[in-house]
Structures are given as structure tokens and as C-alpha cells.
């Protein structure tokens, strides 16, 4: 049996490349051809981007997921390994292609076209229990697209808690538009819930963001909402606090900014920082990640984060 080293963070999530296109990205059919500003094939998948961001911040990170036995799967293994992510829990499924997302990115907005491939193939039988027991924190990304994993998460989170780990979930978008899939029942087992503003409103079924955060927190979790240029807010045990956005630099591409936010929050949480300080770190990580095209190219070190925040925390 392979010896398992303790990990700060184990992620159960998606690992697929992003093909990011910028410029005149609004498609025009009728066999029209458009010339774009830039194109980049890079690390994609919320889980993979979060893993790279956390490793960049100094955490020891392992990723449990599935890729195909193909070029994109090899690309992801090479890129993740080069960024310091442990891949012992990354399975290869020769029957499915690696997922792929085409991101149409323009200032202030983006659209994503995703072929799921192996994204939905992770299930409890593929999760290395030694890794789970070795984690200080277990994070689940892309909740709504992980069809095979969702039913197993209550038991997996119970195992993680029994070993002393904390847990978090980033739901990401729900392609079905139903915005549940067992999530509301799971939240009592989730220490930190990390939706963006649109996701929080949809999951809570409300139109007021503070009210949505409070309603989700009443299900038994700490809610951290990513709110773009407005920064972030946290709801816990009946109160809401806000943290303003951090001005990192001119935004080149916001792909993966929410995943980098997640990594920053988890890193500060594991370091024992207050909720207010963890929000500041998370906002800085998200802002700094937008300096280059793609979700991983501009991920900051903790030294860069502290420099942006004006010095040590505390």
C-alpha cells in the first residue's frame, strides 16, 4: 500500500482543460469566420484550478478526480503535477474522454461551453480513503455536475469529519436549472459553503442576497458568497458581514477567479484567521488571479497577497 502523507487540502473535483478565447467571441452562424484576439489551452475545472491555487499559496494539496486516457487527460496530469498538486487520487477512465470547456471571454463577462466527459465520473469507490483520512480539509467543486459523487457526499463528509477534517463545497452553476440535487440536505455537513451571488440566490430561491445568505446559513453551514466587484459576504449563526473587493490590477480574464477565492479562503481558514481576515485574503486571491488569460497563469503566492493587503494579517 502506498504510504500517505498528511495533506492540508484534498479536493474531490473536476479536472479538464479550458480553451479560452478572447476578442470577438460572440458566435455568428451562417458559416461566418471570426478572427479572435487570443486563444489559450490551460488548466480548467473548478477543482483543478482550486488545487493549483492552494498549492501556489503553500498548501499541500491532493486532487481526487477522473480524466480520460487521451491527450487532454495527459495534459491535465502534466500541468497539475508541475504546479505541485499530488495526483495519486486522480483516476484514468479509458472508456470516457476527458471533459473540455470552451470559455468565450470578454471584459466583464464570459460564457462557457462544456463537454462533460469524465467530469461526472467520480464516485465514492474511486475516492482514496487514505487521502480522505489524511486531509485537514476536504473541498468539493462543481457540485451540480458531479452526478455520480453527489449521493455519496454525506457519507464521505461524515468520514472526513470523523478524521478531524473540515469541509467545503463550491456548487458552481447548475446546468439543469433545478438548483438542489440534494445540496440543501448536505449543507448541515458542510462547514463552509462557497457560492457566488447568482448561485446563492438561485439555491435559496430569494432575490435579496443578504436574505439568501442568511437562509442558507440556517441550514447549518457558514456561507461565503463571492459578489464580484462588490467583494464578498459571510453569513454565520444569524449575522452577515461584508468585505469590500480588493483592487488587484486591470482585469485581463476572470476565468477561475472564484476558484482562487476559494483557495484563499481555505488557506486562511486552515491558518486560524478570523472570518474577516479570511475574506480579505480570499478577495485578494481572486483579484490577483485576473491579471492573465486563464485560471492558473496569474495565481498569487501568499507573499503577493500580503503585499496587496498592505502587510501581515492580524
N, C-alpha and C positions, 0 to 999 in steps of 0.2 A: 504494500500500500504506500502511496506517495505521502511523505510527511507534509503536513500542512502548517505553514507559518501563520501566525495571527495577522489578520487584516483589519485596518481601520474601517474599510468600507467594502462590502460585497454588493454588487448590483445585479439584479435579475432583470435583464432587459434586452433591447433590440440592438443589433449591430449590422448596419447596412450602409453602403456608400451613399453620399449625396452628390448629385451632379447639379452644381449651382450655376445658373445662367443669369447674367445681368445685362442691362441695356433695354432694348426694345423687346420686352419679353411677353407682351400681350399677343397671344396667337391670332393669326388671321388665316382662316381656311380658304379654300379655293386654290390650292397649290401655290400660295404666296410664299416667297422666301424672304426671311428677315436676317439682317446682319446684327449680331449681338456684340455687346461691349466686352464681355469676358465669360469664360467657362472654366470651371474647376471641378475635378473629381476629388472628393475628400472624405474624411471620416464622417459618417452620418449615423442616424439612430440616436434617440434621446439617451438611451442607456450608455452607448459607446461614447458620446460626446461628454456626458457627465463623468464617466470613468476617466477620460483623458484630462478633464478639467481638475478633478480631485487629485489625480496623480501629479499634475503640474503644481498644485498648491502644497504638495508634500505628503499627502496621504498614501498609505499602502493600499492598493485597490485591486480587486479581482472582479472579473465580469463573467457572469453565467448567462449564456445565450446560445443561439444557433445560427450558423452560417451554412451556405451550400458548399459543395465540393466543386468550386468554379473559380473563375478569375476574380470576381468580386469578393468571394469569401477569402481567398488568399490575400487580396489587397487589404481587407479589414484586419486579418491576423497580423500582417506585416506592420501596418500603421499603428495598431493598438500596442503591439509589443514594443515598437520603437518609442512609444510615449510612456512606457513604464507600467502598462496595465498587465496584470497576471491573467493568462488565458487558459489556465488549467480547467476552468469551468465552461469554456466555450466549445460547444459540441459542433460536429460537422454532420449534416444530413445530405447524403448523396442523392436522395430522391427529390429534393426541392432546390430551386435556385435561391441564391442569396437575394434578399429584398433590395430594392433600389428606390430612392426618392429623387425626383427631378424638382429642384427648387427654382421657381421663377421669382427672382429677387429684384425689387426696385425700391427707391428711397421710401421708408416709412411703411412698407408692406411687402408681403410675399405670398405666393401660392405654392402648394406642394402637391405633386402628383406621385403617389406611392404605389409600387407593385409590392404586395406584402411578402411573397416568397417565404423565407424562413422566419419572418418576424413573429408569426403566431405559433411557431412550433415548439417553443419552450414549455415544458410541463414539469411537474414535481419530480417525476422519475429521472429527469436529466439534471436536477439541481444537486450538486455535490454537497452532501450533508456535512462533511468535514469542513468545507468552506463556510457553510452557514453557521456552524458552531464556533468557527474561528473569528467571526466578524464582531466588531464593536457596533457596527451599524449596517442594516440591510435596507437597500433602496430599490424600489420597483419603478421602472419607467414605462411609458407608453401603455398604461393600464388597459385602455379600451381595445387596443389591437392585439393584446396577448391572450387570444381566445383560449388556448389550452392551459395557460397558467392561472387564469382568474379563479377557477373553482378551487384550486389548491392553496391559494394565498392565506386563508385563515389558519390552516394547519401549519404552513411554513412560518408565518409570523409568530404563532404560538411557540414553535421550536426556537426561533430566534430570540424571543423574549426569555424563554427558559434558560438560554445560554448567556443571558445578560446583555443582549444587544438591544438597541433602539431601532425603530423602523420608520420609513417614509415612503410616500407614493407621489409620483407626478402623473396625473391622469392623461395629459395631452388631449388632443381632440378625439371626439367620438364620431367616426365616420357614419355610424348608424343613426346618429341624432337622438338616441334614447337617453344617454347620459346617466346610466345606472350600472347595469351589468354586475350587480352585487356590491358595488362600491360603497353605497351608504351603509350597508351592514358591516362592511370591512372596517370602516373608519374608527370604530371603537378599539381596534387592534393596531391602529396607525398612530405613531407618536407625532409625526409631522406630515401634514398634507400640503402639497405644493402646486396648486393650480394657478393658471393665470386668471385675469379678471373675467374674461369671457367664459372660461371653463367653470369658474366658481359660480357665476350667475346661472349658467345652464344647469349645473348639477344641483344647486339649491332651489332652482325654479323661482328665482326672485329677480327683481330689476334694480335693487339697491345693493351696492357692493358691500357696504358695512353690514347690512342685514343678512346678506348671503353668507359672509364670513362668520357672523355670529351663529347663524343657523347650523352651519357645518360644524362649528366648534362644539355645539351642544350634542353632537353625535359622539363626542369623546376624544377628539383629536385637537392638536394645535394646528391652526390653519394659517398658512403663509401664502399670501396672494401677490403674484407678480403683476404690477399695474403699469408697465411700460414707462412712459415719460413722467408718470406720477409717482414712481418709486415702487414701494411695496407696503403692505399692511399685514398685521398679525392679529389673530383673534384667539384668545385662550380664556377659558373659565369666565366668560361674561364680559371681558373688556377687549377693546380694539386699540392698537397703536399703529401709527403710520411712520414710515421712514421715507424721506424725500429721495428722489433719483439723484444719482451721482453723475456729474459731468465728466466722462472719461476722455472723450475726443470726438471728432467728427465721425458719424456713423457711416461705415462702409457697407456693412452687411450684418443684419441682426440674426441670421441663422444661428441657432444654438445658444442664443443669449440666455434664454430661460434655463437651459441645462447647466450653463456655467453659474447662473444664480443658485441653482440647486446645490452644486458642488461647493460654492462659497458658504452657503448656509450650513450645510452638513459639516464642513470643516470647522466653522466657528462653534457649532453646537458640540462637536466632539472635544473641542478645546475648552469647553466650560464657559464660553462667553454668554453674556446676558442676551435676552431676546432682541433688545435694541441694537446691541453691537453686532449680533449675527445678521440682522437685517442690513446694517451698513456694509458689512463685508460682502454679503450676497449682492447688493446693489452695485458695489464696485466691480465685482467679478463679471456681472452681466454687462455693465457699461464697457469695461476694457475689452471684452471679447468681440465687440463690434468693430474693432479697428482694422480688420482684414476680411477678405472674402472667405466664407466657410466657417463652420462651427468650432474648429480647433486651432486655426492658424494664429490667432491672437490671444489665446487663453493666457491669463496672467499668472505670474508667480505670486506668492504671498508678499514678497518684498514690494512688488509693483502695487499690490492692493493697499498696503500700509502707506506707501508713498502717496498714493492718490488720496487716502483718507487723512493725511497730514501727520502720520506718526503712529506709534504703538497704540493698541487698543487699551481700554481701561479708563 
